[in-house]
Structure formats: structure tokens, C-alpha cells
Amino acid sequence: MIRLLCVLLAAISFAQTSLAQEDGIYIKLGEARTKKSMMAFPALQYFGTPTTASRYQATGAEIYNVINNDLAVSSYFQFIDSKAFLEDPSKVGMTPAPGNPAGFKFQSWSAIGADFLIRAGFSIAGNEVTLETYVYHVSKATLVAGKKYKGPVSSARRIGHTFANDVMKALTGTDGMFLSRVVATSDKAGGQAREVYVMDWDSANSMQVSKHSSVAISPAWSPDGSKIAYTSYVKRVGSKFRNADMLMLDLKSGKRSLISYRQGINSGASFSPDGKTIFLTISQGTSPDIYKMTYDGTLIGKITNGPAGAMNVEPVVCPGDSNKVAFSSDRAGKPMIYTMDASGGNVKRLTFAGVFNSSPSWSPDCKKIAFAGQSDNNFDIFVMNADGSNMIRLSSAKKSNGKMSSNEDPSFSPDGRFVMYTSDRTGKNQIFISTVDGTEERRVTTDNYNYFKPKWSINLD
């Protein structure tokens, strides 16, 4: 647990607000698309004695790098090279002159075009690290936010993510997504197995949470991020074959339970936002359809019913509306994206182009749907309005051999500004993210393994 302490700033002799920011919003999304804000972010100061600086340098660097990467990924900022700084941040205070006689001068930062300035420093006592932070609006010579963060040294990365989220909230009025986590399946365990892994949004702190020595697929978060449902091909006692059974893992207790083990497919879990029911695909020896069940595996009802021979799969419930469900179906001949009510009524076809559309994902506000669409020999990620209008392509990349890569399995970030997906452009199925308008794309995982069906959680405490 990270303890946050507000810094007392009564001694700072400059206004904390300005008429230009009465609404508390310093950066608007539309403006950020055309011009990024110039951010000055000097290295963290170390508040301890010089003799201990080298011992704790790695912790300070880790916090700084996490913050820097988070804010860079946000797509709102362009960082000013430290070579352009007109004053040495290590030789002036973190609060400004003249209130602090030894403080920095706003003129030194406005002269190099900085819109915002972050000054931060850290100290370590025993096993606890303290991060002191200030965010300034340079042109108005105002303080935007000032806080202290305390926690175990082992939580250094999380402290960095927490501060980055707070910067986003202070400047844009919207929480960032840097305290979220990702669940995916991967072949990192070796052999032909695919196990379930949980990691920070930036792929750090990866942890294997299943060990079936089998193939696990389609993991999904519960609304509060405390549980994960996934499917694994389990070999039952006395059977020669493995069945696609669905399991539920409680991350806090580590308890794992089998929740749907009907013969055939039990896969594609999607939790309703009230945290009481799960939508999933069940085949039971026939064409797969979508069902609704409770956490203990009790079926509430069959939501889709054909038509005869049609596959209705990959249900996903809108995070903000339990009555909105998107799914894929080949009922019209080719797999396409549809929506329906939670009861199975009011079915609407959204996509008509391409040969195979799959893996729908709702934005948090239910206004957009991302999906993977195949037009030629590869898949790409598309985003459209929830009614199927204004479709745009997010991904388009070639492999080293010149062939187009496949990009699949989209999932929206908790702030709705990014879409995460897998891509085989490097030769392995790695995780990438793109802004929802497709203007910026970044690679998240940088190893030599394969990842499948990543799902983004909410911000987690």
C-alpha cells in the first residue's frame, strides 16, 4: 500500500490557480492531437547524504524512468532535452524564487519553451522510500499539484505509476491508466503450454498465475480486478481427451474453482458490470452459442440460438451497461460483429466488409467498439462507433520479410484512450498499444515469447 501525503505549500508565495484554468483542465484532447505540451522533467534529486547516494541511485532511476515512460506514452507531452536546461536543477530548490531564495526561476524554463515543469526528489529511510513532487504551469508561474508519496522500496515502480496518474488527472481532468494491469496467456513457461500471466500495463512485474501444463485461452478480468476467468484444456480422470473447461481464479486468496465444464467449449468469459454474472460461449457438442451464468457455474439462460449451424461466440458486455453485448457470429455466412441486448433481443449487425471479423471490445463509455478484421491474408485492428459508423484502422505493419503482419485481440484501456492488441510483426506475437485515433503506436512487450488475448484491467489499488 502506498501512502499519499499532501504537501503543505502555504510558504510558496505564488498563486496556485489562474483564471485560464478555472475549470481545472490545462490540456484538452483536441489540442494535444495538434500540438504536444512541452514538458521539462529533470532527474530526481536525492535528499539523503552524498555518501549514500550511490546506494539508492537505482531506486531513484527506476521511479524516474517509470514516470517518464508513462507520461511519454500518454501522447500529451514532448520532453525537453536536459542539455537545453538553462539552470542546473541539482543546484536550486524544487520551489521557486523569490519565495524560496535558493529556488528555481520560472524564467529559466519559459525561455526554453517549457509549458510544464516537474520537480521531484526522493529519500530512503530503512525500507521506506519517500517521493516529493511538484508540477508547475510555467507560463502562468503557478503550482498545479504537490504531493508526497511513501511506501516500501519494493513499491518504487508503483509509486511512479501513481504519480503519473496524478499528473494526468491534474492536467487533463481525467485519470490515467498507469495503475492498471494486463492479463494474457503466453508460452513463456516453455514447450507447447500456454499459461495465464498477469503484468503491469507496461509488461513489468509479470507473474504466472496458472500451471496446468496445457493450453489456457481467453482470460478476462472481473469488474473489480479481483478475479480472472479463463479456459484451459483439462484432461479429466478416465478420459483420453482434454476438454475446454472454464476456471475462476481469486487473485487475493489464490483459490481456483472450476465453474463451467460442460462437454465441449466453455470459453470467452465476459463479466457483467454488476459483478454477478458471466457471459460465455458453450457448445455442448453442437454449434457454439452464448449463455449467461452465475459465478458458481449455474446457467441462467441461453442468449443466442442459432440460426441452425451458426456460431455465436466471443460475447463482451459493455463495462458501463449490462444490457449491451457485442459478439461475433457467422450467421450471415462470414464471421462479423453484432450487438444485442443481454436477453438476446435487438440483434444488430455492425460490420459488413472483409472476410472475418472477430474479438469485439467495448470502450469503457460504451461509445466505441474495437475488433480484429481480416481483409486479405492478415488481420488488423479497427475501431468504430457503437452503431458501426466512422470505422478507422489502427494497425498496419509489415514483417521483416515484407509481408503484412496480423494484429488481433483488441482491448481498451480503462481511460478509453488506448487499444491494446497482439501483433506478429516481430516474428513473435507481442503486445502493442495504439491511441484510439491511431495516431501513435508503441510496443509493450519486448521479449521473445508469444502472447495471446491480452485484457486490460481497471486501475487497481
Secondary structure, DSSP 8 states (H G I E B T S, - for coil): --EEEE---TT--S-S--GGGTTS-S--HHHHHH--EEEE----EE-S-HHHHHHHHHHHHHHHHHHHHHHHHTTSEEE--GGG-SS-GGGSEEEETTTSTTEE-HHHHHTTT-SEEEEEEEEEETTEEEEEEEEEETTTTEEEEEEEEEEEGGGHHHHHHHHHHHHHHHHHSS--STTEEEEEEESTTSTT-BEEEEEETTS-S-EE----SSBEEEEEE-TTSSEEEEEEEEE-TT-SSEEEEEEEEETTT--EEEEE--SSBEEEEEE-TTSSEEEEEE-TTSS-EEEEEETTS-EEEE----STT--EEEEEEETTEEEEEEEEE-TTSS-EEEEEETTS-S-EE---SSSEEEEEEE-TTSSEEEEEEESSSSEEEEEEETTS-S-EE----B-TTS-B--EEEEEE-TTSSEEEEEE-TTSS-EEEEEETTSS-EEE---SSS-EEEEEEEEE--
